[in-house]
Amino acid sequence: MALRRRGLVELGRRLYGELVRGRSRVRIVPEAISVAATRPRFLLSPYRSGTTLVRYCLDSHPDLAVPPETDFLRPLYSVLQSEQSMTGFADLGYERGDVVSKLAAFGRGFLDAYAVSQSAGLGWLDKSPHYAEDPSFLPEVFGDARFLVLHRHPLDQINSFTRGGTWRHVALPKGAMGLDTIVEAARYWQRVTQGLLDFTATHEASTMSVRYEDLCDDPKTVMASVLEHLELPWSDNVTEYHRFDHDLGREAGRTSGTVGFSPTVGKWRDWPAEWADAAWPLVSDAATDIGYQKS
């Protein structure tokens, strides 16, 4: 019954978001549009950690465009990891740095054009959780990028990520529902989050970390720090995201129809006790480093 209610609520939010408030598809950007080279910006976080809320906040800034999840940049990097491809480039006279520059220009060209189409004079930010699984390619391809890392309590993220243990995201291996899904999601959170902690330590000057719960508790203070890190001027729009339309993409219904900053916390407490007991030891190392506790 609870699962059915959640499904009806999700359906209602999607309909409201798509039919009443926002667009479900982005506008087509003419190829002839001119683009301006601005600083690349990225939001990195495991799936279902509050990135859509942050995306709507930042997309409300008059000088920044934050599109729906793109997911196309990482496959470009596979070219650099292909010995066959790099040998071919070398035979053409291109060194690795040359290939990196051309791939960066090609990849960001789409995002630059999107920003121009949104009249975002200071550029774009890409929010694609898939990149958080291995963000190491981003600093090489986008050397002047700024990064925002978002953390959420692991058990709350796992609960949302698995819909209370009833659904398996494609990022998780196949298996049974319930406890098995919770355990695999815990391993996923630990792996991605530890990778982000290592990434942050390695790229300290260009990376800022934020907790979802802190954002919801004090949105103005946290967003002021975020904008300063991203080299953007303050705008009241970022704390009033619900007043603006956003290109929805695959994210329709996740935050559409909500107003303000009400954290979703503690839903994991409805799990059977053995689920939390099994998940917490798998995530406790990284969770403790960020300041999270099981209680």
C-alpha positions in Angstrom: 0.0 0.0 0.0 2.8 2.4 0.9 4.6 1.7 -2.4 1.3 2.3 -4.3 0.9 5.7 -2.5 4.5 6.6 -3.4 3.8 5.8 -7.0 0.7 8.0 -7.1 2.5 10.9 -5.5 5.3 10.5 -8.1 2.8 10.4 -10.9 1.1 13.5 -9.6 4.4 15.4 -9.3 5.4 14.4 -12.8 2.1 15.6 -14.3 2.3 18.8 -12.4 5.8 19.4 -13.5 5.3 18.6 -17.1 1.9 20.0 -17.8 1.6 23.0 -15.4 5.1 24.3 -14.5 7.9 23.4 -16.8 9.1 22.1 -20.1 9.7 18.4 -20.6 12.1 18.9 -23.6 14.7 21.5 -24.2 14.6 23.8 -27.2 16.7 22.9 -30.2 19.7 25.1 -30.5 20.5 26.3 -34.0 24.0 25.1 -35.2 24.8 28.7 -36.3 24.6 30.1 -32.8 27.8 31.7 -31.6 29.3 30.3 -28.3 31.5 32.0 -25.7 34.2 30.1 -23.8 33.3 30.3 -20.1 34.6 28.4 -17.1 33.3 24.8 -17.1 31.4 23.8 -13.9 30.3 20.4 -12.7 28.1 19.0 -9.9 29.3 15.6 -8.7 27.3 13.3 -6.5 25.8 9.8 -6.3 22.4 9.4 -7.8 19.5 10.5 -5.6 21.5 12.8 -3.3 19.7 16.0 -3.9 21.4 17.0 -7.1 18.1 17.8 -8.9 17.2 20.3 -6.2 20.7 21.9 -6.5 20.4 21.9 -10.2 17.1 23.8 -10.0 18.6 26.3 -7.6 21.6 27.0 -9.9 19.5 26.9 -13.1 17.5 29.8 -11.6 20.5 32.0 -11.6 20.1 34.6 -14.4 23.7 34.1 -15.6 24.0 30.3 -15.4 22.4 27.5 -17.4 22.1 24.0 -15.9 20.6 21.5 -18.3 19.2 18.1 -17.6 21.7 15.2 -17.2 23.9 15.0 -20.3 25.9 11.8 -19.9 27.7 12.4 -23.2 31.1 13.7 -22.0 32.4 10.5 -20.5 32.1 8.4 -23.7 34.2 11.1 -25.4 37.0 10.3 -22.9 37.0 6.7 -23.9 38.8 7.8 -27.1 41.8 8.8 -24.9 41.7 5.4 -23.2 41.8 3.6 -26.5 45.3 2.6 -27.5 44.1 2.0 -31.1 42.6 5.4 -31.3 45.6 7.2 -29.8 47.9 5.4 -32.2 45.8 6.6 -35.1 46.0 10.2 -33.8 49.7 9.8 -33.4 50.1 8.6 -36.9 48.2 11.8 -38.0 50.7 13.8 -36.0 48.6 14.6 -33.0 49.9 14.3 -29.5 47.7 13.5 -26.5 47.4 17.2 -25.6 46.1 18.0 -29.0 43.5 15.3 -28.8 42.4 16.5 -25.4 42.0 20.1 -26.6 39.8 19.0 -29.6 37.7 16.7 -27.5 37.1 19.4 -24.9 36.2 21.9 -27.6 33.8 19.4 -29.2 32.1 18.4 -25.9 31.7 21.8 -24.4 30.5 23.3 -27.7 27.0 21.7 -27.1 26.9 23.1 -23.5 28.2 26.5 -24.6 25.4 26.7 -27.2 22.8 25.7 -24.6 24.0 28.4 -22.3 23.8 31.0 -25.0 20.3 29.8 -25.9 19.3 30.4 -22.2 20.9 33.9 -22.2 23.3 32.6 -19.5 26.2 35.0 -19.8 28.5 33.2 -17.4 28.1 29.8 -18.9 26.9 26.4 -17.7 27.1 23.7 -15.0 26.8 20.0 -15.9 24.9 17.9 -13.4 25.4 14.2 -14.4 25.6 11.7 -11.5 27.1 9.2 -13.9 30.3 11.3 -14.0 30.7 11.0 -10.2 31.4 7.3 -10.6 34.8 8.2 -12.1 35.3 12.0 -12.3 39.1 11.7 -13.0 38.6 12.5 -16.7 37.1 15.9 -16.1 40.1 17.8 -14.8 42.2 16.5 -17.7 39.7 17.5 -20.4 38.5 20.6 -18.6 41.6 21.9 -16.9 40.0 25.1 -15.6 36.8 23.6 -14.3 35.2 24.2 -10.9 33.6 21.3 -9.1 30.8 21.1 -6.5 30.5 17.8 -4.7 27.2 17.0 -2.9 26.9 14.5 -0.1 23.8 13.0 1.5 23.3 10.7 4.5 24.1 7.3 3.0 21.1 5.5 4.3 18.7 8.2 3.0 20.5 8.1 -0.4 20.2 4.3 -0.5 16.5 4.4 0.4 15.8 6.9 -2.3 18.1 5.2 -4.8 16.4 1.8 -4.4 12.9 3.1 -3.7 12.9 1.4 -0.3 14.6 -1.7 -1.5 12.1 -2.3 -4.3 14.0 -1.2 -7.4 17.4 -1.7 -8.9 19.1 1.2 -10.8 21.2 0.2 -13.8 24.3 1.3 -11.8 23.7 -1.7 -9.5 24.4 -5.4 -10.4 21.4 -7.6 -11.0 20.0 -9.5 -8.0 17.2 -10.0 -5.6 15.2 -7.1 -4.2 15.0 -6.2 -0.5 18.2 -6.8 1.6 20.3 -7.7 -1.4 19.4 -4.5 -3.2 20.2 -2.4 -0.1 23.6 -4.1 0.3 24.5 -3.5 -3.3 23.4 0.1 -3.1 25.5 0.6 0.1 28.5 -0.7 -1.7 27.8 1.7 -4.6 27.5 4.7 -2.2 30.8 3.8 -0.5 32.7 3.3 -3.7 31.4 6.5 -5.4 31.6 8.7 -2.2 35.1 7.5 -1.3 36.1 8.3 -4.9 34.7 11.8 -4.5 36.5 12.3 -1.2 39.8 11.3 -2.9 39.0 13.5 -5.9 38.3 16.5 -3.5 41.6 15.9 -1.7 43.5 15.8 -5.0 41.7 18.9 -6.5 41.2 20.9 -3.3 41.6 24.3 -4.9 38.9 23.7 -7.6 36.4 21.6 -5.5 33.9 22.5 -2.8 31.8 19.9 -0.9 28.3 20.5 0.4 25.9 18.4 2.4 22.3 18.1 1.3 21.0 18.4 4.8 23.0 21.6 5.4 21.6 23.1 2.2 18.1 22.4 3.4 18.7 23.8 6.9 20.3 27.1 5.7 19.8 27.5 2.0 20.9 31.1 1.7 24.2 30.7 3.6 25.1 27.5 1.7 24.1 28.8 -1.7 26.1 32.0 -1.1 29.2 29.9 -0.5 28.4 27.7 -3.5 28.1 30.8 -5.8 31.3 32.3 -4.5 33.1 29.0 -5.2 31.6 28.8 -8.7 32.6 32.5 -9.3 29.0 33.7 -9.7 27.4 36.8 -8.2 24.7 36.4 -5.6 21.1 36.2 -6.9 18.0 35.7 -4.8 16.7 33.5 -7.6 18.7 30.5 -6.4 16.6 30.2 -3.2 13.4 30.8 -5.1 13.8 28.1 -7.8 10.2 27.2 -7.7 9.3 30.5 -9.4 11.2 29.6 -12.6 10.7 27.1 -15.4 13.4 24.5 -16.0 14.1 22.1 -18.8 13.1 18.8 -17.2 14.5 16.0 -19.3 14.6 12.7 -17.4 14.2 14.5 -14.1 10.5 15.4 -14.6 8.6 15.1 -11.3 11.6 14.7 -8.9 11.4 18.3 -7.6 8.7 19.8 -9.8 5.8 21.0 -7.7 7.8 21.5 -4.5 8.5 24.8 -2.9 11.4 25.7 -0.5 13.9 23.4 1.1 12.3 20.5 3.1 14.8 17.8 3.6 13.8 14.2 3.0 15.5 12.4 5.9 15.0 9.3 8.0 12.9 7.2 5.6 15.4 4.4 6.0 14.1 4.0 9.6 11.1 2.2 8.2 13.4 -0.6 6.9 13.6 -3.9 8.7 16.3 -3.6 11.4 18.6 -6.1 9.7 18.8 -3.9 6.5 20.3 -0.9 8.3 22.6 -3.2 10.3 23.9 -4.8 7.1 24.2 -1.5 5.2 25.9 0.8 7.8 29.2 -1.2 8.2 29.6 -0.9 4.4 29.3 2.9 4.3 30.6 3.9 7.8 34.1 4.8 6.8 33.2 7.4 4.2 30.1 8.5 6.1 32.1 9.2 9.3 34.6 11.3 7.3 31.7 13.5 6.1 30.2 13.7 9.5 27.3 11.3 9.2 26.2 8.8 11.9 23.7 6.0 11.9 21.7 7.4 14.8 
